[in-house]
Amino acid sequence: MTDDDALPLIDAALAGGDAALERIVTGVQDEVYRLALRMLGHRADAQDATQEILIRIVTSLSSFERRSAFSTWVYSVAANHLRDALSRRRTREAASLDAMAAQLDAGLAATAHVDMASHAHDPSLQLEARELGLRCTQGMLMALDVDHRLALVLTEIFGLDTAQGALVLGISPAAYRQRLSRGRRRLEDFMGGRCGLVDDGAACHCPRQALAMRDAGRAVAIQWANRDERAALAAGYRELSLMQRIAIELRSPQWHAPDEIAQRVRSVIAASPMLGGTAD
């Protein structure tokens, strides 16, 4: 949602327009959901966080001072909420690149004797491979600490420049560049020479890992994969830098927020006098 779209809607919403308020919610919910999903790594957690962020956006509209783009302000509200949510986590252990490397190496060892050419035209294996590729790249993101992950996600997935990213996180541009550089370096060090998604000469390829899962009797549930948007860029893919290749993998696919999120937010708005609704 651009400022040209958002500002008239904000004025209308602050004047009591329910339709304008709903258009603001639906206009930003997909981006908020994608950010939550990339930062939290679990769909249920991302859905809950998205609902909470959208309600916070709605209740804080009057505090938007219009000194930055509306999208920048939305990212700032979301980033602050997600940072708090991650700081409260105690039950889930952080991902480890070393643990991921050991698991991937085990999959390669288990299928070292297999000629993958004989499986090249197995569509179900290709879908399972795509699923594993998305899970793996998400796992690499989760291995970064929160601050470096936020910088990497904001710039490489959502396209924010240094000035915008620094504004979202409330830090100097120099500090943001440093976080971004460190996050990029960690992913490049891990994926370069290892991951077949971004390095054609690497040993680890998703179809081989999917086959290892099959051979171990572990079904690959399709939860992340939907359509392969990376294929559209295949023509110029070889000329891209390693980080550009990694960024393509991180940006694909473009998930949409489930319909029930907007419905839940709508219900909260309708039930709350503070948000323009009527209480029973």
Secondary structure, 3 states (H helix, E strand, C coil): CCHHHHHHHHHHHHCCCHHHHHHHHHHHHHHHHHHHHHHHCCHHHHHHHHHHHHHHHHHCHHHCCCCCCHHHHHHHHHHHHHHHHHHCCCCCCCCCHHHHHHHHHHHHHHCCCCCHHHHCCCHHHHHHHHHHHHHHHHHHHHCCCHHHHHHHHHHHHCCCCHHHHHHHHCCCHHHHHHHHHHHHHHHHHHHCCCECCCCCCCCECHHHHHHHHHHCCCCCCCCCCCCCHHHHHHHHHHHCCHHHHHHHHHHCCCCCCCHHHHHHHHHHHHHCHHHCCCCC
